[in-house]
């Protein structure tokens, strides 16, 4: 060291100092990214497939980096446990019903773990708690699906190209419609006829509208007359209820009703007496002979009818 000049020793000291400063800065940056200098808490979750996730990958909450993946461990043939280190100051925002999912930074970036916010009424996640997980979508599955879709699009494109060629060559109904001018003229004629028909239909609708208006006016007049009649009927009913007129007296006056009942009873008794008088009249010597002749004639008619029935019963079946 005695052979080196003071200038060389000074340059060597500066170089070593700068190197140590760069090393400290790098350590500080890496430690900050890995949360080595911040208080953290731990969460665990399980996946069937971590889809390329590595230790040290970022953890995001609401789009912000809040921690790193601390450890990945295979539990069994269908479960992979992932340990998450998250900054302590974020713990109050992560809920017990939050779940973790695996995504990526951009389309082809590194894999990251995303934690959802959870519901507002759920409890805060505790240190060491296991949260639910959502399986990631495999890139291979997406590529396979895109490949299938591309093949389908290719087939559709070929069929569409073939259809367009047929249309341009005038084949099929659509091709004839586009290429054949006669069909276009027929369509124009049809449209003109339809236009004329629509004009006639408008006239018919106007006439129908006038008839409907006339009918409604007649109906309105009828309703007015009905209203007048109902008012008059109401006045009549009020008079009847008040006992005015013959019908009102008949309904409301109990004396008249009693007289009518007495009259009906008298008529009934008179009819009984009349029947007795008629019966006595039949036995009077002046008309008794007449009633006896009437009785004998009725008896003779009954005997003739009886003989006719007996003669009909004695005839053979064929003659009947």
Phi and psi in degrees as GROMACS dihedral restraints (atoms count N, CA, C in turn):
[ dihedral_restraints ]
;  ai    aj    ak    al  type     phi  dphi    fc
    3     4     5     6     1   -70.0    20    10
    4     5     6     7     1   -22.3    20    10
    6     7     8     9     1   -77.2    20    10
    7     8     9    10     1   -18.0    20    10
    9    10    11    12     1   -81.4    20    10
   10    11    12    13     1   146.0    20    10
   12    13    14    15     1   -77.6    20    10
   13    14    15    16     1   159.4    20    10
   15    16    17    18     1   -60.2    20    10
   16    17    18    19     1   -34.0    20    10
   18    19    20    21     1   -65.5    20    10
   19    20    21    22     1   -39.3    20    10
   21    22    23    24     1   -65.8    20    10
   22    23    24    25     1   -41.1    20    10
   24    25    26    27     1   -64.2    20    10
   25    26    27    28     1   -37.1    20    10
   27    28    29    30     1   -66.8    20    10
   28    29    30    31     1   -44.5    20    10
   30    31    32    33     1   -62.9    20    10
   31    32    33    34     1   -40.1    20    10
   33    34    35    36     1   -63.9    20    10
   34    35    36    37     1   -40.5    20    10
   36    37    38    39     1   -64.6    20    10
   37    38    39    40     1   -41.2    20    10
   39    40    41    42     1   -63.2    20    10
   40    41    42    43     1   -41.9    20    10
   42    43    44    45     1   -62.4    20    10
   43    44    45    46     1   -44.9    20    10
   45    46    47    48     1   -65.0    20    10
   46    47    48    49     1   -40.2    20    10
   48    49    50    51     1   -62.6    20    10
   49    50    51    52     1   -44.2    20    10
   51    52    53    54     1   -63.6    20    10
   52    53    54    55     1   -40.9    20    10
   54    55    56    57     1   -62.7    20    10
   55    56    57    58     1   -44.0    20    10
   57    58    59    60     1   -64.4    20    10
   58    59    60    61     1   -39.7    20    10
   60    61    62    63     1   -63.4    20    10
   61    62    63    64     1   -43.1    20    10
   63    64    65    66     1   -63.5    20    10
   64    65    66    67     1   -40.8    20    10
   66    67    68    69     1   -62.9    20    10
   67    68    69    70     1   -42.9    20    10
   69    70    71    72     1   -64.1    20    10
   70    71    72    73     1   -42.3    20    10
   72    73    74    75     1   -63.0    20    10
   73    74    75    76     1   -43.4    20    10
   75    76    77    78     1   -63.0    20    10
   76    77    78    79     1   -44.6    20    10
   78    79    80    81     1   -60.9    20    10
   79    80    81    82     1   -40.5    20    10
   81    82    83    84     1   -64.9    20    10
   82    83    84    85     1   -43.0    20    10
   84    85    86    87     1   -65.3    20    10
   85    86    87    88     1   -45.7    20    10
   87    88    89    90     1   -64.9    20    10
   88    89    90    91     1   -41.5    20    10
   90    91    92    93     1   -64.3    20    10
   91    92    93    94     1   -35.8    20    10
   93    94    95    96     1   -67.4    20    10
   94    95    96    97     1   -41.2    20    10
   96    97    98    99     1   -66.0    20    10
   97    98    99   100     1   -33.9    20    10
   99   100   101   102     1   -93.0    20    10
  100   101   102   103     1    10.4    20    10
  102   103   104   105     1    57.3    20    10
  103   104   105   106     1    38.2    20    10
  105   106   107   108     1   -78.1    20    10
  106   107   108   109     1   -22.0    20    10
  108   109   110   111     1  -110.3    20    10
  109   110   111   112     1     5.7    20    10
  111   112   113   114     1  -116.3    20    10
  112   113   114   115     1   145.8    20    10
  114   115   116   117     1   -67.5    20    10
  115   116   117   118     1   137.6    20    10
  117   118   119   120     1  -131.5    20    10
  118   119   120   121     1   164.9    20    10
  120   121   122   123     1  -131.4    20    10
  121   122   123   124     1   164.4    20    10
  123   124   125   126     1  -115.8    20    10
  124   125   126   127     1   138.7    20    10
  126   127   128   129     1  -127.8    20    10
  127   128   129   130     1   152.3    20    10
  129   130   131   132     1  -126.5    20    10
  130   131   132   133     1   151.8    20    10
  132   133   134   135     1  -150.1    20    10
  133   134   135   136     1   167.6    20    10
  135   136   137   138     1  -131.2    20    10
  136   137   138   139     1   141.6    20    10
  138   139   140   141     1  -129.0    20    10
  139   140   141   142     1   156.7    20    10
  141   142   143   144     1   -79.5    20    10
  142   143   144   145     1   -34.8    20    10
  144   145   146   147     1  -147.8    20    10
  145   146   147   148     1   123.6    20    10
  147   148   149   150     1   -84.1    20    10
  148   149   150   151     1    -6.1    20    10
  150   151   152   153     1    54.0    20    10
  151   152   153   154     1    48.5    20    10
  153   154   155   156     1    85.0    20    10
  154   155   156   157     1    10.3    20    10
  156   157   158   159     1   -68.6    20    10
  157   158   159   160     1   141.7    20    10
  159   160   161   162     1  -127.0    20    10
  160   161   162   163     1   159.9    20    10
  162   163   164   165     1   -65.3    20    10
  163   164   165   166     1   134.2    20    10
  165   166   167   168     1    98.7    20    10
  166   167   168   169     1   -11.9    20    10
  168   169   170   171     1   -66.2    20    10
  169   170   171   172     1   153.9    20    10
  171   172   173   174     1   -75.1    20    10
  172   173   174   175     1   155.5    20    10
  174   175   176   177     1  -117.2    20    10
  175   176   177   178     1   131.2    20    10
  177   178   179   180     1  -119.2    20    10
  178   179   180   181     1   139.8    20    10
  180   181   182   183     1  -133.0    20    10
  181   182   183   184     1   119.5    20    10
  183   184   185   186     1    56.3    20    10
  184   185   186   187     1    36.4    20    10
  186   187   188   189     1    80.9    20    10
  187   188   189   190     1     5.4    20    10
  189   190   191   192     1  -114.7    20    10
  190   191   192   193     1   138.1    20    10
  192   193   194   195     1   -70.0    20    10
  193   194   195   196     1   119.8    20    10
  195   196   197   198     1  -123.2    20    10
  196   197   198   199     1    -0.8    20    10
  198   199   200   201     1   178.4    20    10
  199   200   201   202     1  -170.9    20    10
  201   202   203   204     1  -136.6    20    10
  202   203   204   205     1   160.7    20    10
  204   205   206   207     1   -76.7    20    10
  205   206   207   208     1   121.5    20    10
  207   208   209   210     1   -90.6    20    10
  208   209   210   211     1   -37.0    20    10
  210   211   212   213     1  -158.8    20    10
  211   212   213   214     1   146.2    20    10
  213   214   215   216     1  -127.7    20    10
  214   215   216   217     1   124.1    20    10
  216   217   218   219     1  -137.7    20    10
  217   218   219   220     1   136.7    20    10
  219   220   221   222     1   -84.1    20    10
  220   221   222   223     1   121.7    20    10
  222   223   224   225     1   -87.2    20    10
  223   224   225   226     1   -50.5    20    10
  225   226   227   228     1  -151.9    20    10
  226   227   228   229     1  -167.0    20    10
  228   229   230   231     1   -70.7    20    10
  229   230   231   232     1    -8.5    20    10
  231   232   233   234     1  -130.0    20    10
  232   233   234   235     1     8.1    20    10
  234   235   236   237     1  -138.7    20    10
  235   236   237   238     1   131.0    20    10
  237   238   239   240     1  -123.1    20    10
  238   239   240   241     1   122.6    20    10
  240   241   242   243     1   -91.1    20    10
  241   242   243   244     1   134.1    20    10
  243   244   245   246     1  -122.0    20    10
  244   245   246   247     1   124.4    20    10
  246   247   248   249     1   -96.7    20    10
  247   248   249   250     1   134.1    20    10
  249   250   251   252     1  -118.9    20    10
  250   251   252   253     1   131.6    20    10
  252   253   254   255     1  -106.2    20    10
  253   254   255   256     1   121.7    20    10
  255   256   257   258     1  -127.2    20    10
  256   257   258   259     1   144.3    20    10
  258   259   260   261     1   -60.3    20    10
  259   260   261   262     1   142.3    20    10
  261   262   263   264     1   -63.8    20    10
  262   263   264   265     1   -34.3    20    10
  264   265   266   267     1   -72.3    20    10
  265   266   267   268     1    -6.1    20    10
  267   268   269   270     1   -98.9    20    10
  268   269   270   271     1   -11.1    20    10
  270   271   272   273     1   -58.2    20    10
  271   272   273   274     1   -35.3    20    10
  273   274   275   276     1   -67.1    20    10
  274   275   276   277     1   -17.6    20    10
  276   277   278   279     1   -96.4    20    10
  277   278   279   280     1   -13.4    20    10
  279   280   281   282     1   -93.6    20    10
  280   281   282   283     1   126.2    20    10
  282   283   284   285     1  -100.1    20    10
  283   284   285   286     1   164.5    20    10
  285   286   287   288     1   -67.4    20    10
  286   287   288   289     1   -23.4    20    10
  288   289   290   291     1   -97.7    20    10
  289   290   291   292     1    11.1    20    10
  291   292   293   294     1   -67.9    20    10
  292   293   294   295     1   153.2    20    10
  294   295   296   297     1  -132.2    20    10
  295   296   297   298     1   155.2    20    10
  297   298   299   300     1  -104.0    20    10
  298   299   300   301     1   144.1    20    10
  300   301   302   303     1  -139.6    20    10
  301   302   303   304     1   158.3    20    10
  303   304   305   306     1  -105.3    20    10
  304   305   306   307     1   127.5    20    10
  306   307   308   309     1  -129.8    20    10
  307   308   309   310     1  -156.8    20    10
  309   310   311   312     1  -145.4    20    10
  310   311   312   313     1   153.9    20    10
  312   313   314   315     1   -82.7    20    10
  313   314   315   316     1   102.0    20    10
  315   316   317   318     1    77.5    20    10
  316   317   318   319     1  -160.0    20    10
  318   319   320   321     1   -80.0    20    10
  319   320   321   322     1   -42.9    20    10
  321   322   323   324     1  -124.7    20    10
  322   323   324   325     1    23.9    20    10
  324   325   326   327     1   -81.2    20    10
  325   326   327   328     1  -175.5    20    10
  327   328   329   330     1   -66.0    20    10
  328   329   330   331     1   155.8    20    10
  330   331   332   333     1   -76.4    20    10
  331   332   333   334     1   145.7    20    10
  333   334   335   336     1  -136.3    20    10
  334   335   336   337     1   161.1    20    10
  336   337   338   339     1  -106.0    20    10
  337   338   339   340     1   127.6    20    10
  339   340   341   342     1  -110.6    20    10
  340   341   342   343     1   131.5    20    10
  342   343   344   345     1  -110.2    20    10
  343   344   345   346     1   128.8    20    10
  345   346   347   348     1   -78.2    20    10
  346   347   348   349     1   166.8    20    10
  348   349   350   351     1   -78.3    20    10
  349   350   351   352     1   -30.5    20    10
  351   352   353   354     1    80.9    20    10
  352   353   354   355     1   178.5    20    10
  354   355   356   357     1   -87.5    20    10
  355   356   357   358     1   154.7    20    10
  357   358   359   360     1   -68.8    20    10
  358   359   360   361     1   -32.9    20    10
  360   361   362   363     1   -87.6    20    10
  361   362   363   364     1     1.1    20    10
  363   364   365   366     1   -80.6    20    10
  364   365   366   367     1   157.9    20    10
  366   367   368   369     1   -74.5    20    10
  367   368   369   370     1   160.0    20    10
  369   370   371   372     1   -72.4    20    10
  370   371   372   373     1   142.0    20    10
  372   373   374   375     1   -65.9    20    10
  373   374   375   376     1   139.4    20    10
  375   376   377   378     1   -98.6    20    10
  376   377   378   379     1   161.8    20    10
  378   379   380   381     1   -64.6    20    10
  379   380   381   382     1   128.6    20    10
  381   382   383   384     1    85.6    20    10
  382   383   384   385     1     1.4    20    10
  384   385   386   387     1   -72.1    20    10
  385   386   387   388     1   147.5    20    10
  387   388   389   390     1   -95.2    20    10
  388   389   390   391     1   126.1    20    10
  390   391   392   393     1  -105.2    20    10
  391   392   393   394     1   157.7    20    10
  393   394   395   396     1   -69.3    20    10
  394   395   396   397     1   162.6    20    10
  396   397   398   399     1  -134.0    20    10
  397   398   399   400     1   159.4    20    10
  399   400   401   402     1  -125.0    20    10
  400   401   402   403     1   124.1    20    10
  402   403   404   405     1   -63.6    20    10
  403   404   405   406     1   139.2    20    10
  405   406   407   408     1   -75.2    20    10
  406   407   408   409     1   157.7    20    10
  408   409   410   411     1   -86.4    20    10
  409   410   411   412     1   123.3    20    10
  411   412   413   414     1   -70.5    20    10
  412   413   414   415     1   138.0    20    10
  414   415   416   417     1   -63.3    20    10
  415   416   417   418     1   -37.1    20    10
  417   418   419   420     1   -62.7    20    10
  418   419   420   421     1   -38.7    20    10
  420   421   422   423     1   -66.0    20    10
  421   422   423   424     1   -39.2    20    10
  423   424   425   426     1   -64.1    20    10
  424   425   426   427     1   -44.3    20    10
  426   427   428   429     1   -63.7    20    10
  427   428   429   430     1   -40.6    20    10
  429   430   431   432     1   -62.7    20    10
  430   431   432   433     1   -42.0    20    10
  432   433   434   435     1   -65.0    20    10
  433   434   435   436     1   -40.9    20    10
  435   436   437   438     1   -64.6    20    10
  436   437   438   439     1   -35.9    20    10
  438   439   440   441     1   -65.7    20    10
  439   440   441   442     1   -43.1    20    10
  441   442   443   444     1   -63.1    20    10
  442   443   444   445     1   -41.7    20    10
  444   445   446   447     1   -64.4    20    10
  445   446   447   448     1   -39.5    20    10
  447   448   449   450     1   -64.3    20    10
  448   449   450   451     1   -39.9    20    10
  450   451   452   453     1   -64.2    20    10
  451   452   453   454     1   -41.1    20    10
  453   454   455   456     1   -63.8    20    10
  454   455   456   457     1   -41.1    20    10
  456   457   458   459     1   -63.7    20    10
  457   458   459   460     1   -36.8    20    10
  459   460   461   462     1   -64.3    20    10
  460   461   462   463     1   -43.5    20    10
  462   463   464   465     1   -63.5    20    10
  463   464   465   466     1   -43.8    20    10
  465   466   467   468     1   -62.8    20    10
  466   467   468   469     1   -39.7    20    10
  468   469   470   471     1   -63.2    20    10
  469   470   471   472     1   -42.0    20    10
  471   472   473   474     1   -63.5    20    10
  472   473   474   475     1   -43.6    20    10
  474   475   476   477     1   -65.7    20    10
  475   476   477   478     1   -38.8    20    10
  477   478   479   480     1   -66.0    20    10
  478   479   480   481     1   -39.1    20    10
  480   481   482   483     1   -63.3    20    10
  481   482   483   484     1   -40.8    20    10
  483   484   485   486     1   -64.5    20    10
  484   485   486   487     1   -40.0    20    10
  486   487   488   489     1   -63.7    20    10
  487   488   489   490     1   -41.9    20    10
  489   490   491   492     1   -65.3    20    10
  490   491   492   493     1   -36.9    20    10
  492   493   494   495     1   -63.3    20    10
  493   494   495   496     1   -44.1    20    10
  495   496   497   498     1   -63.0    20    10
  496   497   498   499     1   -38.7    20    10
  498   499   500   501     1   -66.0    20    10
  499   500   501   502     1   -43.2    20    10
  501   502   503   504     1   -66.0    20    10
  502   503   504   505     1   -28.5    20    10
  504   505   506   507     1   -86.3    20    10
  505   506   507   508     1     0.6    20    10
  507   508   509   510     1    84.1    20    10
  508   509   510   511     1    16.0    20    10
  510   511   512   513     1   -89.2    20    10
  511   512   513   514     1   149.8    20    10
  513   514   515   516     1    77.8    20    10
  514   515   516   517     1   172.2    20    10
  516   517   518   519     1   -64.3    20    10
  517   518   519   520     1   -45.5    20    10
  519   520   521   522     1   -65.8    20    10
  520   521   522   523     1   -38.8    20    10
  522   523   524   525     1   -63.3    20    10
  523   524   525   526     1   -44.7    20    10
  525   526   527   528     1   -64.5    20    10
  526   527   528   529     1   -37.5    20    10
  528   529   530   531     1   -62.9    20    10
  529   530   531   532     1   -35.4    20    10
  531   532   533   534     1   -83.3    20    10
  532   533   534   535     1   -40.5    20    10
  534   535   536   537     1   -90.6    20    10
  535   536   537   538     1   -32.4    20    10
  537   538   539   540     1   -87.5    20    10
  538   539   540   541     1   117.3    20    10
  540   541   542   543     1   -72.8    20    10
  541   542   543   544     1   -24.6    20    10
  543   544   545   546     1   -63.4    20    10
  544   545   546   547     1   -42.4    20    10
  546   547   548   549     1   -62.6    20    10
  547   548   549   550     1   -39.5    20    10
  549   550   551   552     1   -62.7    20    10
  550   551   552   553     1   -41.6    20    10
  552   553   554   555     1   -64.1    20    10
  553   554   555   556     1   -42.1    20    10
  555   556   557   558     1   -61.2    20    10
  556   557   558   559     1   -38.1    20    10
  558   559   560   561     1   -65.0    20    10
  559   560   561   562     1   -40.5    20    10
  561   562   563   564     1   -62.4    20    10
  562   563   564   565     1   -42.6    20    10
  564   565   566   567     1   -62.6    20    10
  565   566   567   568     1   -42.8    20    10
  567   568   569   570     1   -61.3    20    10
  568   569   570   571     1   -40.7    20    10
  570   571   572   573     1   -64.6    20    10
  571   572   573   574     1   -40.8    20    10
  573   574   575   576     1   -62.7    20    10
  574   575   576   577     1   -44.1    20    10
  576   577   578   579     1   -62.0    20    10
  577   578   579   580     1   -41.3    20    10
  579   580   581   582     1   -63.7    20    10
  580   581   582   583     1   -36.1    20    10
  582   583   584   585     1   -64.8    20    10
  583   584   585   586     1   -44.1    20    10
  585   586   587   588     1   -63.5    20    10
  586   587   588   589     1   -41.0    20    10
  588   589   590   591     1   -62.3    20    10
  589   590   591   592     1   -38.6    20    10
  591   592   593   594     1   -66.3    20    10
  592   593   594   595     1   -35.1    20    10
  594   595   596   597     1   -64.7    20    10
  595   596   597   598     1   -43.5    20    10
  597   598   599   600     1   -63.0    20    10
  598   599   600   601     1   -36.7    20    10
  600   601   602   603     1   -65.6    20    10
  601   602   603   604     1   -37.0    20    10
  603   604   605   606     1   -62.6    20    10
  604   605   606   607     1   -42.3    20    10
  606   607   608   609     1   -62.2    20    10
  607   608   609   610     1   -42.7    20    10
  609   610   611   612     1   -61.4    20    10
  610   611   612   613     1   -39.9    20    10
  612   613   614   615     1   -65.1    20    10
  613   614   615   616     1   -38.8    20    10
  615   616   617   618     1   -64.0    20    10
  616   617   618   619     1   -43.6    20    10
  618   619   620   621     1   -62.2    20    10
  619   620   621   622     1   -44.7    20    10
  621   622   623   624     1   -60.7    20    10
  622   623   624   625     1   -38.6    20    10
  624   625   626   627     1   -63.7    20    10
  625   626   627   628     1   -42.3    20    10
  627   628   629   630     1   -62.7    20    10
  628   629   630   631     1   -41.9    20    10
  630   631   632   633     1   -63.5    20    10
  631   632   633   634     1   -39.1    20    10
  633   634   635   636     1   -64.6    20    10
  634   635   636   637     1   -41.1    20    10
  636   637   638   639     1   -63.1    20    10
  637   638   639   640     1   -42.0    20    10
  639   640   641   642     1   -63.0    20    10
  640   641   642   643     1   -42.1    20    10
  642   643   644   645     1   -62.1    20    10
  643   644   645   646     1   -41.0    20    10
  645   646   647   648     1   -66.3    20    10
  646   647   648   649     1   -37.4    20    10
  648   649   650   651     1   -64.0    20    10
  649   650   651   652     1   -44.6    20    10
  651   652   653   654     1   -61.3    20    10
  652   653   654   655     1   -40.5    20    10
  654   655   656   657     1   -64.6    20    10
  655   656   657   658     1   -38.9    20    10
  657   658   659   660     1   -64.2    20    10
  658   659   660   661     1   -40.5    20    10
  660   661   662   663     1   -63.9    20    10
  661   662   663   664     1   -40.4    20    10
  663   664   665   666     1   -63.0    20    10
  664   665   666   667     1   -41.6    20    10
  666   667   668   669     1   -62.5    20    10
  667   668   669   670     1   -38.5    20    10
  669   670   671   672     1   -64.6    20    10
  670   671   672   673     1   -43.3    20    10
  672   673   674   675     1   -64.0    20    10
  673   674   675   676     1   -40.3    20    10
  675   676   677   678     1   -61.9    20    10
  676   677   678   679     1   -37.4    20    10
  678   679   680   681     1   -65.2    20    10
  679   680   681   682     1   -41.2    20    10
  681   682   683   684     1   -63.4    20    10
  682   683   684   685     1   -44.9    20    10
  684   685   686   687     1   -61.2    20    10
  685   686   687   688     1   -40.7    20    10
  687   688   689   690     1   -65.3    20    10
  688   689   690   691     1   -36.7    20    10
  690   691   692   693     1   -64.0    20    10
  691   692   693   694     1   -43.8    20    10
  693   694   695   696     1   -64.3    20    10
  694   695   696   697     1   -41.1    20    10
  696   697   698   699     1   -62.3    20    10
  697   698   699   700     1   -36.4    20    10
  699   700   701   702     1   -64.1    20    10
  700   701   702   703     1   -41.5    20    10
  702   703   704   705     1   -63.2    20    10
  703   704   705   706     1   -41.6    20    10
  705   706   707   708     1   -61.5    20    10
  706   707   708   709     1   -44.2    20    10
  708   709   710   711     1   -64.0    20    10
  709   710   711   712     1   -36.3    20    10
  711   712   713   714     1   -64.6    20    10
  712   713   714   715     1   -41.2    20    10
  714   715   716   717     1   -64.6    20    10
  715   716   717   718     1   -41.1    20    10
  717   718   719   720     1   -62.2    20    10
  718   719   720   721     1   -43.7    20    10
  720   721   722   723     1   -65.6    20    10
  721   722   723   724     1   -31.0    20    10
  723   724   725   726     1   -80.3    20    10
  724   725   726   727     1    -7.8    20    10
  726   727   728   729     1    89.0    20    10
  727   728   729   730     1    13.9    20    10
  729   730   731   732     1   -79.8    20    10
  730   731   732   733     1   146.0    20    10
  732   733   734   735     1    78.8    20    10
  733   734   735   736     1   174.0    20    10
  735   736   737   738     1   -66.2    20    10
  736   737   738   739     1   -44.2    20    10
  738   739   740   741     1   -66.4    20    10
  739   740   741   742     1   -38.0    20    10
  741   742   743   744     1   -64.9    20    10
  742   743   744   745     1   -42.0    20    10
  744   745   746   747     1   -64.7    20    10
  745   746   747   748     1   -38.0    20    10
  747   748   749   750     1   -64.5    20    10
  748   749   750   751     1   -34.1    20    10
  750   751   752   753     1   -84.9    20    10
  751   752   753   754     1   -40.9    20    10
  753   754   755   756     1   -97.1    20    10
  754   755   756   757     1   -24.8    20    10
  756   757   758   759     1   -87.4    20    10
  757   758   759   760     1   112.2    20    10
  759   760   761   762     1   -70.5    20    10
  760   761   762   763     1   -25.0    20    10
  762   763   764   765     1   -65.0    20    10
  763   764   765   766     1   -44.5    20    10
  765   766   767   768     1   -63.7    20    10
  766   767   768   769     1   -41.1    20    10
  768   769   770   771     1   -61.9    20    10
  769   770   771   772     1   -42.2    20    10
  771   772   773   774     1   -65.3    20    10
  772   773   774   775     1   -38.5    20    10
  774   775   776   777     1   -63.4    20    10
  775   776   777   778     1   -40.7    20    10
  777   778   779   780     1   -63.9    20    10
  778   779   780   781     1   -42.8    20    10
  780   781   782   783     1   -61.5    20    10
  781   782   783   784     1   -41.4    20    10
  783   784   785   786     1   -65.7    20    10
  784   785   786   787     1   -37.9    20    10
  786   787   788   789     1   -64.2    20    10
  787   788   789   790     1   -42.5    20    10
  789   790   791   792     1   -63.4    20    10
  790   791   792   793     1   -40.1    20    10
  792   793   794   795     1   -63.7    20    10
  793   794   795   796     1   -42.1    20    10
  795   796   797   798     1   -63.2    20    10
  796   797   798   799     1   -40.7    20    10
  798   799   800   801     1   -63.4    20    10
  799   800   801   802     1   -39.2    20    10
  801   802   803   804     1   -63.4    20    10
  802   803   804   805     1   -45.5    20    10
  804   805   806   807     1   -65.7    20    10
  805   806   807   808     1   -37.1    20    10
  807   808   809   810     1   -64.4    20    10
  808   809   810   811     1   -38.9    20    10
  810   811   812   813     1   -66.0    20    10
  811   812   813   814     1   -34.6    20    10
  813   814   815   816     1   -65.9    20    10
  814   815   816   817     1   -44.2    20    10
  816   817   818   819     1   -64.0    20    10
  817   818   819   820     1   -36.5    20    10
  819   820   821   822     1   -64.7    20    10
  820   821   822   823     1   -40.9    20    10
  822   823   824   825     1   -61.6    20    10
  823   824   825   826     1   -40.0    20    10
  825   826   827   828     1   -66.2    20    10
  826   827   828   829     1   -40.7    20    10
  828   829   830   831     1   -63.4    20    10
  829   830   831   832     1   -39.3    20    10
  831   832   833   834     1   -65.9    20    10
  832   833   834   835     1   -38.9    20    10
  834   835   836   837     1   -65.4    20    10
  835   836   837   838     1   -39.6    20    10
  837   838   839   840     1   -68.1    20    10
  838   839   840   841     1   -33.8    20    10
  840   841   842   843     1   -65.2    20    10
  841   842   843   844     1   -34.5    20    10
  843   844   845   846     1   -62.5    20    10
  844   845   846   847     1   -30.6    20    10
  846   847   848   849     1   -90.5    20    10
  847   848   849   850     1     3.2    20    10
  849   850   851   852     1   -69.2    20    10
  850   851   852   853     1   141.3    20    10
  852   853   854   855     1   -66.7    20    10
  853   854   855   856     1   -19.4    20    10
  855   856   857   858     1   -76.4    20    10
  856   857   858   859     1   -33.7    20    10
  858   859   860   861     1  -117.2    20    10
  859   860   861   862     1     2.7    20    10
  861   862   863   864     1   -64.1    20    10
  862   863   864   865     1   -37.2    20    10
  864   865   866   867     1   -63.3    20    10
  865   866   867   868     1   -37.8    20    10
  867   868   869   870     1   -62.6    20    10
  868   869   870   871     1   -46.2    20    10
  870   871   872   873     1   -67.8    20    10
  871   872   873   874     1   -33.0    20    10
  873   874   875   876     1   -66.4    20    10
  874   875   876   877     1   -41.7    20    10
  876   877   878   879     1   -61.4    20    10
  877   878   879   880     1   -39.5    20    10
  879   880   881   882     1   -62.6    20    10
  880   881   882   883     1   -38.3    20    10
  882   883   884   885     1   -68.3    20    10
  883   884   885   886     1   -42.3    20    10
  885   886   887   888     1   -64.1    20    10
  886   887   888   889     1   -41.4    20    10
  888   889   890   891     1   -60.9    20    10
  889   890   891   892     1   -41.5    20    10
  891   892   893   894     1   -63.7    20    10
  892   893   894   895     1   -37.1    20    10
  894   895   896   897     1   -66.2    20    10
  895   896   897   898     1   -42.2    20    10
  897   898   899   900     1   -62.0    20    10
  898   899   900   901     1   -41.6    20    10
  900   901   902   903     1   -63.4    20    10
  901   902   903   904     1   -39.7    20    10
  903   904   905   906     1   -63.9    20    10
  904   905   906   907     1   -40.7    20    10
  906   907   908   909     1   -65.9    20    10
  907   908   909   910     1   -41.6    20    10
  909   910   911   912     1   -62.2    20    10
  910   911   912   913     1   -41.4    20    10
  912   913   914   915     1   -65.7    20    10
  913   914   915   916     1   -37.4    20    10
  915   916   917   918     1   -65.5    20    10
  916   917   918   919     1   -44.0    20    10
  918   919   920   921     1   -63.0    20    10
  919   920   921   922     1   -38.7    20    10
  921   922   923   924     1   -63.7    20    10
  922   923   924   925     1   -39.8    20    10
  924   925   926   927     1   -66.8    20    10
  925   926   927   928     1   -41.5    20    10
  927   928   929   930     1   -66.3    20    10
  928   929   930   931     1   -38.1    20    10
  930   931   932   933     1   -65.6    20    10
  931   932   933   934     1   -37.7    20    10
  933   934   935   936     1   -66.8    20    10
  934   935   936   937     1   -34.6    20    10
  936   937   938   939     1   -72.7    20    10
  937   938   939   940     1   -29.5    20    10
  939   940   941   942     1   -79.4    20    10
  940   941   942   943     1   -14.1    20    10
  942   943   944   945     1   -70.0    20    10
  943   944   945   946     1   148.9    20    10
  945   946   947   948     1   -62.0    20    10
  946   947   948   949     1   166.1    20    10
  948   949   950   951     1   -66.3    20    10
  949   950   951   952     1   -40.6    20    10
  951   952   953   954     1   -62.2    20    10
  952   953   954   955     1   -42.8    20    10
  954   955   956   957     1   -67.3    20    10
  955   956   957   958     1   -32.4    20    10
